[in-house]
């Protein structure tokens, strides 16, 4: 979901308390829950041979004026006709990120139009969208030769091979929700995390990446967890999630330092707190901290709203049911209470969900309760009755 907030002049941090207060203030905003959005990523393939290495020139030609500067440096990056921006991930995956919306039917119409437009542009150049959360045809190859992704690949390479696979071979459906009123923030944060293993299992769609990890229900999530645990593990569910996340961000190693040099790799290993303490030749600003936060990849990422990142990209049309389900499950505090009760037995089973999916009995039982709760709450979403019936059947068919 494209964030809409004013950009104040950057400030320079002189101690970690200032930085932590900044993180908490920009990442955890509260107010009446009104807005939601979705972000959809897809791998891209040559129609004649999905295992062929993606040709960046053909992708650039297909996207035309919509291509981002990371792919075409002088591109105007015009939004899609609906106003949605289009971006490209390191391995050539394409992503649409809708502006915030107050109407779920309007959001669904926008996304459907965006997908139709994108699909037609690609088809004109012999390209097709992938239909899974990970590329089952090819191993990871980085297409975008820009300083950010070179620095990330360098950092993740010290941990293992999962980082480059996460960057270049995976694709997810992200659903974005408001945090809601301050008095409800803690419960909504807890509920969205407890839901993680259940919904990851329910909608798992990535059995393998480039021929590897084919015995995992969600190889995409397996790869995420293995990339760099300090920045990809689930966040703390506690009495003060904003303070806990702010501390985590400041204590996380910096892997990208922007500058005029073509290399953005930090000169030495350091955390953001150490940067504040003088580890580099200049003090960090709020712009640096904003950028550092874009290199945090937990399954739920706070960005002033809740960015839910634990869903695999589904087959065509499959994005509607999980998106509607999440909006319904957070439509009222009483429903959130039901989520907390329904998912308690599966809380924390992140790896089990990625490995075994719905074959895990505790997760499967929790999923039954979650789907029943969500189907009952779909009437709160503003969707027409016939679409609610279709979504309900699809959700129940997943059990």
Number of C-alpha atoms within 10 A of each C-alpha: 25 15 13 9 8 6 7 8 8 13 14 16 21 16 13 19 14 14 25 23 14 17 26 21 16 15 20 22 19 17 13 10 16 14 19 23 26 25 24 22 26 29 27 23 25 21 15 10 12 18 15 12 18 21 14 15 10 15 24 20 16 21 23 16 17 21 25 22 15 19 22 19 10 11 15 13 19 16 17 18 12 14 13 19 21 23 21 23 23 24 24 26 24 21 20 23 22 24 20 19 17 12 15 18 15 13 18 19 12 19 22 15 15 23 18 11 15 21 15 15 18 22 15 11 16 16 23 21 22 23 21 26 30 30 30 24 18 18 16 22 16 17 20 19 11 15 19 20 21 18 19 19 20 15 21 19 15 11 13 13 15 20 24 24 24 25 24 23 31 29 28 25 23 26 25 27 26 25 28 24 14 13 10 15 20 18 20 24 22 19 24 25 24 24 27 25 28 32 25 24 29 23 24 28 24 29 23 22 26 17 12 12 18 15 13 23 26 31 28 32 30 22 24 23 24 18 26 20 13 18 20 20 18 18 20 16 18 13 11 11 19 25 17 16 21 22 19 19 24 23 17 19 21 26 24 22 19 17 10 6 9 11 16 19 23 16 11 10 12 16 17 22 24 18 21 21 15 12 16 15 7 10 14 22 17 18 15 19 21 16 15 20 21 10 18 18 20 20 25 22 21 26 22 20 22 24 24 23 20 29 28 30 28 24 14 12 10 15 23 17 18 22 20 23 23 19 22 22 29 25 20 15 14 10 17 22 15 16 26 20 15 24 26 15 14 23 20 17 17 25 15 19 29 27 23 17 25 26 13 16 12 17 27 19 17 23 26 19 16 24 22 14 19 26 21 15 20 24 14 14 18 13 17 11 11 9 14 20 14 11 20 20 13 15 22 13 8 13 12
